[in-house]
Amino acid sequence: QENSHKDGVTREFFVDLVSGENRLKATAFCLDGSWEAEPAEVVLRYEKPLQRANLFVVAVGVSDYLHDPLDLSYADHDAEGLADLFRTRGKTFYNSVDVQLLTNAEATSANLKAAMEHVRKTAAPQDVVMVLLSGHGKMVGQRYYFLPHDIEFPVSESIDEAVRQGGIPHDRIYGWMTRTKALKRVLILDTCYAGGAVTSADRYFANLDADKERDPFQFRGAIERQSRSSGIYTIAAAASTAKAQEVDELRHGVLSYTLLAAFGGIDRGPLQGQPMTTNNPDGVAEVNDWITYAAGRVPRLMESYFGRRHDVHSYSKGNSFPILPLSN
């Protein structure tokens, strides 16, 4: 609500509080970004106990694309594995677990938008929202795009234009997540940033070697800026090739395999029987524990399987929070 008076304009906002400490911050800046005021901050404590959090999971995995040269082997397994882990393990920790699994033909732009709209309408401030995107990704300029199942590549359009038209840009993904009331949000990107460049004679795609010179910091910068501004924990695999995304022995993308292994959710490979540990007396891992586990192991696995390291890029803002018990 906006009120005008002789000293200027005041605006009133209604804000949902969470149990404990709530920090409210306001700042002002010029439209052209040339000047920004020091932020004003107030801390409020809300002592009323809230009910246990609910967990919302949107797991998307695309192995089968409309355009066959894009097909992968295990992206749908990634989504199914993480969805199953949180569905079964989460029921002992959360008040309820709401899982929306979109794989292959179901993993369209429209269905992902509808899934996020359901979360927006349902999630409360104390709840946890987790989004996993496993499949192909591509940088176009300074924007990262996730490629859904139904992306098309018309003969009349360039690859980049087709991705702009049919891909899902990172800022739209973050926008969907920030419009939820939930304050605990995690985004997992198990994609190659240059996923459109698959080895194929198809005229719509660049040769894999031609794309190896793309600057990986474009991907990192795009995701980092959006993550910091939105307050979303982001875990991203930034492999530069499609091949580096999947391993037959693991039957998963390397990042997804590692995230599952952290909770003992795998039955094969070098991390079997090596879950993460936590200092939490209740045996509940926090999101920072999870990120640290993945960041320490993915580069070693990549070097072991492909002869070169690929780091996990993770970004966070705010306090860590409990995510899942380490055992059933």
GUKELO-471474 format. One line per field, with one value per residue (C-alpha): residue number from 1; x, y, z; residue in one letter. Coordinates in steps of 0.001 Angstrom, whole numbers, plus 500000, padded with zeros to 6 digits. Each point is the difference from the previous one (the first is absolute). Layout:
num NUM	...
px X	...
py Y	...
pz Z	...
residuo a	...
end
This chain:
num 1	2	3	4	5	6	7	8	9	10	11	12	13	14	15	16	17	18	19	20	21	22	23	24	25	26	27	28	29	30	31	32	33	34	35	36	37	38	39	40	41	42	43	44	45	46	47	48	49	50	51	52	53	54	55	56	57	58	59	60	61	62	63	64	65	66	67	68	69	70	71	72	73	74	75	76	77	78	79	80	81	82	83	84	85	86	87	88	89	90	91	92	93	94	95	96	97	98	99	100	101	102	103	104	105	106	107	108	109	110	111	112	113	114	115	116	117	118	119	120	121	122	123	124	125	126	127	128	129	130	131	132	133	134	135	136	137	138	139	140	141	142	143	144	145	146	147	148	149	150	151	152	153	154	155	156	157	158	159	160	161	162	163	164	165	166	167	168	169	170	171	172	173	174	175	176	177	178	179	180	181	182	183	184	185	186	187	188	189	190	191	192	193	194	195	196	197	198	199	200	201	202	203	204	205	206	207	208	209	210	211	212	213	214	215	216	217	218	219	220	221	222	223	224	225	226	227	228	229	230	231	232	233	234	235	236	237	238	239	240	241	242	243	244	245	246	247	248	249	250	251	252	253	254	255	256	257	258	259	260	261	262	263	264	265	266	267	268	269	270	271	272	273	274	275	276	277	278	279	280	281	282	283	284	285	286	287	288	289	290	291	292	293	294	295	296	297	298	299	300	301	302	303	304	305	306	307	308	309	310	311	312	313	314	315	316	317	318	319	320	321	322	323	324	325	326	327	328
px 500000	501374	499308	501017	500539	501929	503256	499943	498539	499733	499229	498606	500850	498644	502768	499655	502335	501727	500617	503049	502041	498752	502238	498207	502194	499132	502189	499571	501789	499863	498361	503263	501873	502474	499147	498772	499239	501239	497338	497795	499419	497710	500028	496744	499563	496923	499616	496788	500899	499191	499007	502652	501148	498654	502349	499270	502103	499856	502274	500507	502081	500187	501725	497608	499778	497816	503223	501796	503630	499408	499041	501780	500140	499399	498503	496594	501661	501471	496578	498395	502780	499912	496194	499858	502655	498111	496608	501041	502554	498174	496764	501664	501259	497469	496333	499304	501992	498584	501942	499362	502063	500272	502040	500443	496724	498519	502948	498614	500219	496260	500092	502970	498252	496844	502013	501610	496633	498698	502936	499377	496391	500704	503354	500201	502977	501292	499941	502845	499930	502429	500246	502184	500631	501909	500540	501564	500784	501508	501424	498684	501780	499930	496927	499930	497089	498703	498776	496607	498757	497951	502648	500031	502621	498309	502101	499329	501563	503512	500807	500198	496682	498326	501353	498752	496554	499673	502432	499294	502363	501582	498380	496551	500819	501150	496937	497705	501842	500102	496269	499361	499564	502492	503238	502068	500660	502480	500660	502039	501237	501474	500474	502817	500107	500696	497510	498777	503385	499707	502120	497741	500006	496709	500175	498194	502812	503533	502782	500971	503596	498886	498241	502850	501363	496878	500772	498756	499977	496998	498007	501481	499407	496409	499061	501965	498416	496488	500578	501413	497275	497192	501278	499803	502531	501258	502071	501118	502043	501783	501542	500961	499010	496985	502281	501197	496466	499293	501841	498677	501457	498178	496731	499681	501485	503041	498447	496708	501879	502021	496969	498244	503126	500106	496861	500923	497612	502159	500848	503049	503180	502873	497801	497864	499983	501628	497193	500703	500193	498530	500566	496256	499144	496737	501794	498431	502196	499880	500088	503563	501074	498514	501685	503375	499781	499267	502616	502688	499196	498733	503378	501776	497399	500244	503762	499764	497538	500973	503568	499202	498344	496682	499036	496546	498904	497886	498548	498146	498725	498686	500071	500227	496995	499217	499219	499654	500845	503076	498120	496407
py 500000	503423	503236	503471	502869	503277	498286	497513	496569	497047	496445	497235	496332	496847	497489	496396	499337	496775	498735	501628	502854	501872	502582	502552	502159	502908	501934	502617	500393	501940	498387	500136	498267	502865	500603	497828	500983	498156	497463	500516	496844	498982	496702	498551	496886	497876	497556	498276	496371	498908	496550	497743	500996	498442	498972	500740	498236	500677	497462	500305	497580	499854	497058	499720	503205	500697	500437	496636	501223	501721	496777	499126	496766	500795	503455	498477	497628	503040	501543	496712	499199	503339	500105	496538	500869	503055	498312	497078	501571	503313	498546	499457	503572	502254	500498	499000	499357	501252	498531	500916	497821	501039	497724	499796	500795	501499	502373	502836	503732	500149	497158	501472	503359	498312	498077	503194	501755	497215	500612	503756	499539	497390	500577	502003	502042	497195	497437	498639	500076	497897	500100	497582	500470	497179	499979	502369	503651	502639	503498	502593	503272	500584	497844	496331	497964	496613	497985	498337	496905	501949	502399	500123	501097	501359	500083	503732	500847	499961	497750	502974	501410	496605	499816	503518	499040	496534	499904	501093	502839	499943	503271	498552	496947	502214	502189	497003	499049	503471	500456	497216	501000	497347	501495	496791	499252	497764	499794	497119	500301	496732	501117	500806	503700	499281	497189	501069	499103	496237	497888	499610	500536	501785	503453	501628	499374	501225	497460	499175	501120	503407	500661	499027	503537	501493	501877	497919	503154	501182	497175	500522	503757	499720	497503	501743	503407	498611	497780	502783	502456	497526	498265	496518	497272	498830	496909	499910	497591	502054	497320	501294	496867	497713	496986	501306	499972	496268	496804	496542	498433	502511	500057	503654	503366	500465	502788	498176	496808	501865	501734	496631	498369	502640	498398	496415	500031	498044	496316	500187	501919	501383	501887	497029	499713	503431	502365	503407	500761	502832	501625	500279	497985	498840	498553	502486	501380	503679	501391	501258	496447	498740	502656	499432	496237	500454	502717	497769	496837	500969	501382	496788	497835	502110	499667	496266	499388	502703	500971	503594	501705	501845	501934	500249	503611	500793	503268	500866	502996	499872	497320	496295	497862	496305	498081	496271	497317	497923	496778	498777
pz 500000	499001	501885	498821	502436	500264	500970	497145	499399	502367	499006	502156	499444	501594	500703	501160	502937	500933	503507	501614	498551	496923	498303	497831	497776	497709	497580	497275	496684	496742	497003	498065	502848	500484	503661	502842	503594	503057	500992	503037	502019	502844	501894	501305	502110	499532	502874	499005	499192	496463	498838	498509	496546	496838	497192	496352	497361	496259	498297	496233	497928	496209	498316	497038	497943	496986	498064	500266	499870	503334	501783	503223	501981	503667	500505	500701	502503	501768	500482	501034	502487	501791	499971	501566	502596	501225	499773	502220	502334	500348	501384	503400	500198	498271	500709	496393	496821	496699	497042	496376	497660	496346	497750	496226	498182	503192	500411	497891	500618	500671	502526	501859	500178	501330	502597	501270	500048	502266	502355	499929	501042	502681	501738	503240	501314	502242	497178	497850	496183	497960	496198	497998	496278	498303	496252	497503	500553	497749	500319	497537	500595	503754	500645	500897	498629	501110	497028	500631	498178	497459	498714	496201	497485	496858	496840	499683	503401	501365	502951	502352	498837	500420	503562	500734	498737	501509	502927	503566	501065	503437	501058	499308	502119	502874	499532	500442	503176	501548	499502	502482	503644	501097	501315	499791	496346	498183	496252	498543	496402	498735	496423	497640	499250	496349	499664	496572	498506	499731	497668	497013	496264	500391	498457	502913	502481	500286	500239	503574	499512	498783	503267	502309	499784	501532	503179	502974	502101	497986	501546	503430	499933	498801	502710	502748	499397	500009	503024	502146	499107	500677	503135	498490	500737	496630	499190	496372	497909	497394	497831	496567	498081	499858	500442	503359	501304	500190	500936	499076	503142	502209	497992	500923	499244	502227	502062	500548	500867	502620	501500	500323	501444	502736	501483	499181	497053	497523	499631	497729	499219	502072	502501	500973	503779	500448	501067	501437	503709	502038	503368	500490	503153	498403	496975	497609	497222	499128	496485	500535	500964	496751	497864	501689	499427	496285	499496	501467	498050	496560	498798	501032	498263	496850	499965	500571	497157	497504	500827	500976	502903	499825	503081	501468	500193	503031	501190	503146	501876	503537	502632	499282	500925	500666	496840	500687	502599	499207	500720	499866
residuo q	e	n	s	h	k	d	g	v	t	r	e	f	f	v	d	l	v	s	g	e	n	r	l	k	a	t	a	f	c	l	d	g	s	w	e	a	e	p	a	e	v	v	l	r	y	e	k	p	l	q	r	a	n	l	f	v	v	a	v	g	v	s	d	y	l	h	d	p	l	d	l	s	y	a	d	h	d	a	e	g	l	a	d	l	f	r	t	r	g	k	t	f	y	n	s	v	d	v	q	l	l	t	n	a	e	a	t	s	a	n	l	k	a	a	m	e	h	v	r	k	t	a	a	p	q	d	v	v	m	v	l	l	s	g	h	g	k	m	v	g	q	r	y	y	f	l	p	h	d	i	e	f	p	v	s	e	s	i	d	e	a	v	r	q	g	g	i	p	h	d	r	i	y	g	w	m	t	r	t	k	a	l	k	r	v	l	i	l	d	t	c	y	a	g	g	a	v	t	s	a	d	r	y	f	a	n	l	d	a	d	k	e	r	d	p	f	q	f	r	g	a	i	e	r	q	s	r	s	s	g	i	y	t	i	a	a	a	a	s	t	a	k	a	q	e	v	d	e	l	r	h	g	v	l	s	y	t	l	l	a	a	f	g	g	i	d	r	g	p	l	q	g	q	p	m	t	t	n	n	p	d	g	v	a	e	v	n	d	w	i	t	y	a	a	g	r	v	p	r	l	m	e	s	y	f	g	r	r	h	d	v	h	s	y	s	k	g	n	s	f	p	i	l	p	l	s	n
end
